[in-house]
Amino acid sequence: MVKSSADYMSKGYLDARSVDSFRRIEDIAATFGVPLNAIRRGFQFKGAALWPGRERVLLWWPKPDSLRKESDPWHNEPSEDGGEIREWHRDQAKTLEHIEACAEENCTRPTFLCERDKDFGYHYRYVGVFKMDVEASRTEGRVVWKKMPGSERLNLR
């Protein structure tokens, strides 16, 4: 069920085991105090934004390949069990640059996976906090994000 930023703020946490979700990226930003100019690049949305007041925490809203346009250069492939997300660019050189940049940043990523709803619109559901597996990423040549154990509940305060 889609809820508002105010609903989540009053509750004080997100739970990946629920079906609750955000309708828009702007709603995610509002919940975490992210200014709108930090999530936009012109008319397009950036793929992630830093959580203000938290060190090395990047809010991420990937769109799985099944929902992306063929022209989109970035790919996101969640595993069937939801424990991993593989991310890559169609230009392998950019993927390799991204692997090294993410390894250096060493961020965790509370993740809001984009899903299609029954009305063929999109919503963003919190699925857990992910951290890059640097060794697997360098071996595979794709960024391998693994869900952190115990990250089902994310406190907002």
N, C-alpha and C positions, 0 to 999 in steps of 0.2 A: 504494500500500500504506500502510495506517495504521501509524504508528510512535508510540512514546512520547516524552515530553519528554526522558527520559534518553538515548534513541537519538540525538536531534538534538543534545543538548548534547555528547555524546561525539564526534560527527562535527564539530561546531563551526560548521556553516553549513547554510543551506537553499538548495535549488536549484529554481527555478521550472520547469526543464526536466524534472524528475523527476515521477513520479506519487505521490510520498510525500505524506502528509497527516496531519492531526490529527483524531482522532475528536470531540473536544469543545473548546469555547472555553476551558474550564479548563486543558486541556493546552497551548494556546497561551500562556495566562497563566503557567503554571508554567515554560515554556521561557524566557520573557523576564523572569522575576522580578516579575511583576505580582501584587500581592495580590488575593485573591479578592473582597474588598469593593470593589475598583476596577472590577470587571467586572460587578457585579450591581446591579440596582435592584429591591430586593425579591426576587420570584421570577423576574424577567425579567433578561435580559442587556442590558447597554449595547451600543451598536454599535461601540465602540472604546475603547481605553485607552492612556494614555501609557506609553512604554517607559521604565522607571525608569533614571536615569543618562544618558539621551540627551536632548538639547535638540531640541524641536520634532519629535519622532518619535511618531506615533500609530499603534498597531497596530489594524488595521481588519479586520473579518470580515463583509463585506456578503453578504446573501442575495439572489440575483437574483430578479426578479419572477416567473420561472417556478416558483420554490419558495415564494413568499410567500403568505400568506393575503390574501384580498381586503380584509379589515378593516385590514391593516397600513397605516399612513399613509405610511411612507417607501418609496420605490421605488429600486431599483438595476438599471441596465441595462448589462451589459458589451457592448462591441462584439464583432462576430464574430471579429475578429483578436486580441482580448484586449488591445489597446493603449489602450483607454479604458473608463471606467465613468462613466455619467451617473447622478446621484443627485438625487432631488427628493422633496418632500412634497406630498401631495394638496392641501394649503392653500398656495397660491402665495406668500402673505405669509411663511410659515415658510421656504419655499425661499429667498426673497430675503434673509431674515435670516441663514440658514445660509451663503449665498454670502459675505456680508460678514464673518461671524464667521470662516469658513475663510480668507478672504483676509487678515484681520488676524493670525490664528494663524500662517499661512505654514508649516504642517507638511508633512512628507513622511509617507506612509502605507504601510508594509509591509503588504501586503494578502493576506488568506487568504479566498479566494472559497469560499463554501458551495456544495457540490455534493451531489447525491444519488448514493448508491452502489447497487450491484446488489441489495442487500438492502433497499432503500428507506429506509435510514437516511441520515444526513447526515455529511459530513466536510468539513474545511476545508483547502484546498490553497493553499500559498504560490504566488502568481502574479506577484510583483514589487513594486517600490516605486512608488507613484503620487504625483503632485503636481498640485495644482489649477491649471488653466489659467484664470486670473482673467478675462482678456478674453473668452474663449469662454463662460465661465459667466455673465458679466453680459449678454452678447449673447443667449444662449439662454434665460436664466431658469431654468437647471438647473445643478447643480454638475458641471463637466466635469473628471474626473480622468484624467490621462495618465500612462502608464507611463514611468518614467525610463529612458533608454537605459542598458544595462549593469547593470540591477538584478536580473538573473536570479539572481545569487548574493548571499545575505544572510549576512554573518558575524554569529555570535551572541556573539562575545567582544569 
